[in-house]
């Protein structure tokens, strides 16, 4: 716990005072659907509707499809406009079913990491099922992108086995943590993995599950977070993440807020000792190089 200011253990590249990762969650096409063997369709978070019947929810399917048809092009255009390399936490099945998006992600040079094979509740799996699920996601994303994913983000919850399984399967970092603003090492049975905390308070999901949260409020919060963390970075190692979803931020009434945030972040990145905008892999590798693991 950091009650007193002490010299930082390490610096971000170029002496940057803040590491910022833009995280785009690609889930559309991997959500619950009885056509994929699920018992119920995916709930409609934005409208508060959950059908506990084994029927197709055609309306909600189109709600998710919107993330691919209109949301993805808007988000991808903005990332390219502002010259930002993001981390795509992708459900493997979603990218399998969206080859045009996968090609654009690769063309722009973004990192693709794993959000599971499907947008599924991993915490309900036993160890054998979870290992198979992790391996299936890795195989699929490797096939789709030509590169093996190095990080993992579960859907909400994980199991007592998750981190050990990720270590055994060769992952570099794990994102299922909200307990800090900088990376750290954790080990299971003496084998380490980088834990990269993820900020849910900056997530655009607020505007989906709580529609009373406006884009103006979301934008102000994100900029306030960046400004405070950047100033504090004079004496603390700070990291910030901004979590996005194609079907949420990609709406006409919200996308402008992302445009302004990315413009602001890019501006602060041009300052001496400003913001280092990096992928999750870049952050994990820099941390691991600066703070080598020791048992």
LINZIQUI-V235004 format. One record per helix or strand of 3 or more residues. SS is the DSSP state (@ for helix, = for strand). FROM is the first residue (numbers start at 1). TO is the last residue. If there is no record, write none. Layout:
# LINZIQUI-V235004
ss = (SS | SS)
from = (FROM | FROM)
to = (TO | TO)
This chain:
# LINZIQUI-V235004
ss = (@ | = | @ | @ | @ | = | @ | @ | = | @ | @ | @ | = | = | @ | @ | = | @ | @ | = | @)
from = (13 | 18 | 34 | 45 | 58 | 87 | 92 | 99 | 111 | 122 | 127 | 162 | 184 | 191 | 206 | 215 | 239 | 246 | 252 | 275 | 280)
to = (15 | 26 | 36 | 47 | 81 | 90 | 96 | 108 | 114 | 124 | 145 | 168 | 188 | 195 | 209 | 232 | 245 | 249 | 269 | 277 | 290)
